[in-house]
Amino acid sequence: MLLIFVLFYLKIFDENQI
């Protein structure tokens, strides 16, 4: 679903922020 996709995207973005 979309929620999982958003969570995954946020996780990748958060890891990239570091």
DSSP file (Angstrom, degrees, kcal/mol; ACC not computed):
  #  RESIDUE AA STRUCTURE BP1 BP2  ACC     N-H-->O    O-->H-N    N-H-->O    O-->H-N    TCO  KAPPA ALPHA  PHI   PSI    X-CA   Y-CA   Z-CA
    1    1 A M     >        0   0    0      0, 0.0     4,-1.6     0, 0.0     5,-0.1   0.000 360.0 360.0 360.0 175.9    0.0    0.0    0.0
    2    2 A L  H  >  +     0   0    0      1,-0.2     4,-2.7     2,-0.2     5,-0.2   0.877 360.0  60.3 -66.3 -37.7    0.9    3.7   -0.2
    3    3 A L  H  > S+     0   0    0      1,-0.2     4,-2.5     2,-0.2    -1,-0.2   0.906 105.1  48.2 -58.8 -43.0    1.6    3.9    3.6
    4    4 A I  H  > S+     0   0    0      1,-0.2     4,-2.5     2,-0.2    -1,-0.2   0.907 111.1  51.2 -64.0 -40.6    4.4    1.3    3.3
    5    5 A F  H  X S+     0   0    0     -4,-1.6     4,-2.5     2,-0.2    -2,-0.2   0.913 110.9  47.9 -62.5 -43.3    5.9    3.1    0.3
    6    6 A V  H  X S+     0   0    0     -4,-2.7     4,-2.7     2,-0.2    -2,-0.2   0.915 111.5  50.2 -63.8 -44.0    5.9    6.4    2.2
    7    7 A L  H  X S+     0   0    0     -4,-2.5     4,-2.2    -5,-0.2    -2,-0.2   0.916 112.1  47.7 -61.5 -43.1    7.5    4.7    5.3
    8    8 A F  H  X S+     0   0    0     -4,-2.5     4,-2.3     2,-0.2    -1,-0.2   0.915 111.8  49.9 -63.9 -43.1   10.2    3.2    3.1
    9    9 A Y  H  X S+     0   0    0     -4,-2.5     4,-2.7     1,-0.2    -2,-0.2   0.910 110.9  49.4 -61.8 -43.4   10.8    6.5    1.3
   10   10 A L  H  X S+     0   0    0     -4,-2.7     4,-2.7     1,-0.2    -1,-0.2   0.889 109.4  52.6 -63.6 -39.3   11.1    8.3    4.6
   11   11 A K  H  X S+     0   0    0     -4,-2.2     4,-2.1     2,-0.2    -2,-0.2   0.927 111.8  44.7 -63.4 -45.1   13.5    5.7    5.9
   12   12 A I  H  X S+     0   0    0     -4,-2.3     4,-2.1     2,-0.2    -2,-0.2   0.914 114.3  49.6 -64.7 -43.0   15.8    6.0    2.9
   13   13 A F  H  X S+     0   0    0     -4,-2.7     4,-1.8     1,-0.2    -2,-0.2   0.896 110.1  51.0 -63.4 -40.1   15.6    9.8    3.0
   14   14 A D  H  X S+     0   0    0     -4,-2.7     4,-0.8     1,-0.2    -1,-0.2   0.887 111.1  48.0 -64.7 -39.6   16.5    9.8    6.7
   15   15 A E  H  < S+     0   0    0     -4,-2.1     3,-0.4     1,-0.2    -1,-0.2   0.848 111.7  50.5 -70.0 -32.8   19.5    7.5    6.1
   16   16 A N  H  < S+     0   0    0     -4,-2.1    -2,-0.2     1,-0.2    -1,-0.2   0.798  99.0  65.9 -74.0 -28.7   20.6    9.8    3.3
   17   17 A Q  H  <        0   0    0     -4,-1.8    -1,-0.2     1,-0.3    -2,-0.2   0.819 360.0 360.0 -62.1 -30.4   20.3   12.9    5.5
   18   18 A I     <        0   0    0     -4,-0.8    -1,-0.3    -3,-0.4    -2,-0.2   0.472 360.0 360.0 -78.3 360.0   23.1   11.5    7.6
